[in-house]
């Protein structure tokens, strides 16, 4: 049981839970910490953050280092 917002789409759809799902959840948490929370979409039950936001970079502050932006995109993809 968990918050759909942080659950990888593979887990939401009932597939096997690979270790990469933890990487995804960590990416979501880091994004929530550095993004403007008000700019993130409203949580929708049954939809993950990755499914809801589309382009991760559009939610990052302009001064976010490119390396961090790239890492977050990879983690949430």
C-alpha positions as CSV (number, residue, x, y, z in Angstrom):
1,X,0.0,0.0,0.0
2,X,1.3,3.4,-0.8
3,X,0.7,6.8,-2.2
4,X,0.0,6.5,-6.0
5,X,1.9,9.7,-6.4
6,X,5.2,8.0,-5.6
7,X,4.4,4.6,-7.1
8,X,6.0,3.7,-10.4
9,X,3.4,2.9,-13.2
10,X,4.7,-0.7,-13.3
11,X,3.5,-1.1,-9.7
12,X,0.2,0.7,-10.2
13,X,-0.6,-1.6,-13.1
14,X,0.1,-4.6,-10.9
15,X,3.3,-5.8,-12.6
16,X,6.3,-7.1,-10.6
17,X,7.9,-4.5,-8.4
18,X,11.5,-4.1,-9.7
19,X,14.2,-2.3,-7.6
20,X,14.1,0.6,-10.1
21,X,10.7,1.5,-8.6
22,X,12.6,2.7,-5.6
23,X,14.8,4.9,-7.8
24,X,11.6,6.3,-9.3
25,X,10.1,7.1,-5.9
26,X,13.3,8.8,-4.8
27,X,13.3,10.9,-7.9
28,X,9.7,12.0,-7.1
29,X,10.6,12.9,-3.6
30,X,13.6,15.0,-4.7
31,X,11.4,16.7,-7.3
32,X,8.8,17.6,-4.7
33,X,11.6,19.0,-2.5
34,X,13.1,21.3,-5.1
35,X,10.1,22.1,-7.3
36,X,7.6,24.8,-6.6
37,X,5.0,22.6,-5.0
38,X,2.2,24.8,-6.2
39,X,3.2,24.3,-9.8
40,X,3.0,20.5,-9.5
41,X,-0.3,19.0,-10.7
42,X,-3.0,17.9,-8.3
43,X,-2.7,14.3,-7.3
44,X,-5.1,12.0,-9.1
45,X,-5.8,8.6,-7.6
46,X,-4.4,5.8,-9.7
47,X,-1.9,8.1,-11.5
48,X,1.7,8.5,-10.6
49,X,3.6,11.8,-10.5
50,X,5.5,10.7,-13.6
51,X,2.3,10.1,-15.5
52,X,0.9,13.4,-14.4
53,X,3.7,15.9,-15.1
54,X,5.1,15.1,-18.5
55,X,8.2,17.2,-18.8
56,X,10.1,17.2,-15.5
57,X,12.2,20.1,-16.4
58,X,9.3,22.5,-16.6
59,X,8.8,22.1,-12.8
60,X,12.4,22.7,-11.8
61,X,13.7,26.1,-10.7
62,X,15.7,27.9,-13.4
63,X,18.9,27.6,-11.4
64,X,18.7,23.8,-11.2
65,X,22.1,22.3,-12.3
66,X,21.8,20.5,-15.6
67,X,23.3,17.4,-14.1
68,X,20.5,17.3,-11.5
69,X,17.8,18.0,-14.0
70,X,19.1,15.1,-16.2
71,X,19.3,12.8,-13.3
72,X,15.7,13.5,-12.2
73,X,14.5,13.1,-15.7
74,X,16.1,9.7,-15.8
75,X,14.8,8.7,-12.4
76,X,11.2,9.6,-13.1
77,X,11.1,8.4,-16.7
